[in-house]
Amino acid sequence: MEIKYPLVLINFKAYSQASGKKGLELAKVAEKISKDTGITIAVAPQVTDLALIASRVEIPVFSQHADAVDPGSHTGHITLEAIKDAGATGTMLNHSERRIRADQVDFLVKKARKIGLVTVVCTNTPEVTAAMAALGPNMVAIEPPELIGTGIPVSKAKPEVVLGSVELVKKVNPDVKVLCGAGITTGDDVAAALKLGTVGVLLASGVVKAKNWEEAILNLVKPLLK
């Protein structure tokens, strides 16, 4: 599946509000809004819900993580092949809550490219963002960990981090798209992120823990419709 930008990627994490049938419900809300607005909204459910959700919605579905192993005797690991077989579009890698080594990112990005999966590599500083962009993922997502889940948007609290990441990625590998995350909750946060040169946002609790999912997502995409 080709990803069109701008992109809003919703990470379900391991929140109970978006687990199992509730995760499917949220994915369907995201799908409806995506179809109504024409804005690409993708979801990253828990791996146990990946196949179910990927089979029931037509928006991009990402795994939250993948392990740098080939299929075989690796109990408890998540292979890229299994992610693809589940019907997912791609995978996130190196989230601040699930860090992996740079050599593992390299292995996964190269293999994902070969088997047709999209990769979003999460980073925490402009320098790390540049280093990850050099490995050639489809996207990097700059997320200062201290702002994750705070409701304080990186696009406003630390615009220099986002801007610095965008500038370095352009120098290192201009084919790599840049997202930003951490504290993103409103349409204003998204608009600020785009003004800094990103092509979209990665967020979690701002939608998943919202009392009204549809209202929360519509608020996010509103500035993208202008």
Beta strands, then each sheet from edge to edge (+ up, - down):
strand 1: 7-11
strand 2: 40-44
strand 3: 62-63
strand 4: 90-93
strand 5: 118-123
strand 6: 139-142
strand 7: 177-181
strand 8: 200-203
sheet 1: 2+ 1+ 8+ 7+ 6+ 5+ 4+ 3+
end
